[in-house]
Amino acid sequence: MLGKKKQKPRRSPGHFDTLISGKTTVEGDVHFSGGLHVDGTIKGRVVAEEGSDAVVRLSEVGEIVGDVVAPHIIINGKVKGDVHASAHLELAEKAVVAGNVYYQLIEMAMGASVNGNLVRKDETSGLLTHEQKQPESSIAGEDEDKSE
């Protein structure tokens, strides 16, 4: 059609490619892309494909025993392990996390609990350490100039 730009098809918020039902237990690591909805139990790491815009959603009856690593994570169940959300983390009212939580943006409802550290990941942290090193070398150069 005229005047319309081609757009990427957007993933609807309720669309999940993979479902682990309430009567299922997975033992071992789960690697995925797209959307993963967990009503059952996973005993192992849950890791999204690098560079993807993947979403993990853990329902109030779901449980993960292991680390969770994904850009977008929604938790309303139990996680025994560290949580690494590179983009957005949502902790719903029945979320229970026993481990450290690393996030870029966080949304936490009243009733959610975290037994561990909350650590904000800053994308510019690598730049800051690089910038801090540069002034030190210039300061050393200034001291050498003053001694002459």
Secondary structure, DSSP 8 states (H G I E B T S, - for coil): -TT---------TT--SEEE-TT-EEES-EEE-SEEEESSEEES-EEE-TT---EEEE-TT-EEES-EEEEEEEESSEEES-EEEEEEEEE-TT-EEES-EEEEEEEE-TT-EESS-EEE--TTHHHHHHHHHHHHHHHHHHHHHHH-
